């Protein structure tokens, strides 16, 4: 993918994200859901396309993770209205992070940095939970398992930037993708369990889809 093509994709995402956030603010459930799932499916399709061209089973596992994000994004739309569907969303996002973790560990060795980063991210998350007095009810157990997965995934992704000598652009995309996924979940938690201000939901959406785009570019840039 050329620099021009990447610029076009980023610009398209910026426009669609703006429209999506507007629809969310106006509480237009179905138009917002369709657009959200469409954005997620596009990132997944890019990953699948790149994984097929790279012809490596590890990257296929990685792409499968982004595929799991598509139903996850649909079910997560019910976070406030349908606990059963919301829990399906948590399950699919958990499956996504498992796939990403497996692919990361098949390519990049275990390092000291990832455990340091894991501890720091957990500390940040616990601090926000206590300050905001997050009240998780029936989904608390499932969310706890999910939280460990997403923090492990983010820690591993971020640590690659410090362990790979002279990290190329695709490593930067991987590290940013992991960081953005963690931050997006942090803002989602603030919105869902503490302060239900639209700004936190908007930050979640923008950062999350930026993370998806970074992970898609990770595979795309590996082809060059």
PEVENQUI-V180812 format. One record per pair of residues at least 24 apart in sequence whose ideal C-beta (glycine too) atoms are under 10 Angstrom apart, sorted by the first residue. I is the first residue (numbers start at 1). J is the second residue. Records with the same first field share a line. If there is no record, write none. Layout:
I->J, J
This chain:
1->46, 49, 50, 216, 217, 220, 221, 223, 224
2->224
5->220
6->213, 217, 220, 221
9->42, 43, 46, 213, 216, 217, 220
10->210, 213, 217
12->39, 42
13->39, 42, 43, 206, 209, 210, 212, 213
14->206, 209, 210, 213
16->42, 209
17->202, 205, 206, 208, 209, 210, 213
18->202, 206
20->202, 205, 206, 209
21->198, 201, 202, 203, 204, 205, 206
22->202
24->77, 198, 201, 202, 204, 205
25->198, 199, 201, 202
29->77, 78, 81
30->77
32->77, 205
33->73, 74, 76, 77, 78
34->74
36->70, 73, 74, 76, 77, 205, 208, 209
37->69, 70, 71, 72, 73, 74, 77
38->70, 73
39->70, 73, 205, 208, 209, 212, 213
40->66, 67, 68, 69, 70, 71, 72, 73, 74, 208, 209, 212
41->66, 67, 69, 70, 73, 74
42->70, 209, 212, 213, 216
43->67, 69, 70, 73, 209, 211, 212, 213, 214, 215, 216, 217
44->68, 69, 70, 73, 96, 212, 215, 216
45->70, 216
46->212, 213, 215, 216, 217, 219, 220
47->212, 215, 216, 217, 218, 219, 220
48->216, 219
49->216, 219, 220, 223
50->216, 217, 218, 219, 220, 221, 222, 223
51->103, 219, 222, 223
53->219, 220, 222, 223
54->219, 220, 222, 223
56->103, 106, 107, 219, 222
57->103, 106
58->102, 103, 104, 105, 106, 107
59->103, 106, 107, 218, 219, 222, 223
60->99, 103
61->98, 99, 100, 101, 102, 103, 104, 106
62->99, 100, 102, 103, 104, 106, 107, 174, 215, 218, 219
63->99, 103, 215, 216, 219
64->95, 96, 98, 99, 100, 102, 103
65->93, 95, 96, 97, 98, 99, 100, 101, 102, 103, 104, 153, 215
66->96, 99, 100, 212, 215, 216, 219
67->92, 95, 96, 99
68->92, 93, 94, 95, 96, 97, 98, 99, 100
69->93, 95, 96, 97, 99, 100, 181, 208, 211, 212, 215
70->96
71->95, 96
72->96
73->208, 209, 212
76->188, 192, 208
79->139, 188, 191, 192, 201
80->191, 192, 196
83->137, 138, 139
84->138
86->138, 139, 142, 143, 192
87->138, 139, 142, 143
89->139, 146
90->139, 142, 143, 145, 146, 147
91->142, 145, 146
93->146, 149, 150, 181, 185
94->142, 143, 145, 146, 147, 148, 149, 150
95->149
96->149, 150, 153, 181
97->146, 148, 149, 150, 151, 152, 153, 154, 178, 181
98->149, 152, 153
99->153
100->149, 150, 152, 153, 154, 156, 157, 174, 177, 178, 181, 215
101->149, 150, 152, 153, 155, 156, 157
103->156
104->152, 153, 155, 156, 157, 159, 160, 174, 178
105->152, 156
107->160, 174
108->156, 157, 159, 160, 163, 164, 171, 174
109->160, 163
110->156, 159, 163
111->155, 156, 159, 160, 162, 163, 164
112->159, 162, 163
113->155, 156, 158, 159, 160, 161, 162, 163
114->152, 154, 155, 156, 157, 158, 159, 160, 162, 163
115->152, 155, 156, 159
116->155, 159, 162
117->151, 152, 154, 155, 156, 157, 158, 159, 162, 178, 179, 182
118->148, 151, 152, 154, 155, 156, 158, 159
119->151, 155
120->151, 155, 158
121->147, 150, 151, 152, 154, 155, 158, 178, 179, 182, 183, 186
122->147, 148, 151, 152, 155
124->151, 182, 183, 186
125->150, 151, 182, 185, 186, 189
128->186, 187, 189, 190, 193, 194
129->186, 189, 190, 193, 194
131->190, 194
132->189, 190, 193, 194, 195
133->193, 194
134->189, 190, 192, 193, 194
135->192, 193, 194
136->189, 192, 193
137->193
143->185, 189, 192, 193
146->185
147->182, 185, 189
150->178, 181, 182, 184, 185, 186
151->178, 181, 182, 185
152->178
153->177, 178, 181, 182
154->178, 179, 180, 181, 182, 183, 185, 211
155->179, 182
157->181, 182, 211, 214, 215, 218
158->182
160->218
168->221, 222, 224
169->217, 218, 221, 222, 224
170->214, 217, 218, 219, 220, 221, 222, 223, 224
171->218, 221, 222
172->214, 217, 218, 221
173->211, 213, 214, 215, 216, 217, 218, 219, 220, 221, 222
174->214, 215, 217, 218, 219, 221, 222
175->214, 218
176->210, 211, 213, 214, 215, 217, 218
177->210, 211, 212, 213, 214, 215, 216, 217, 218
178->211, 214, 215, 218
179->207, 210, 211, 214
180->206, 207, 208, 209, 210, 211, 212, 213, 214, 215
181->207, 208, 210, 211, 212, 214, 215
182->207, 211
183->207, 208, 210, 211
184->208, 209, 210, 211, 212
185->211
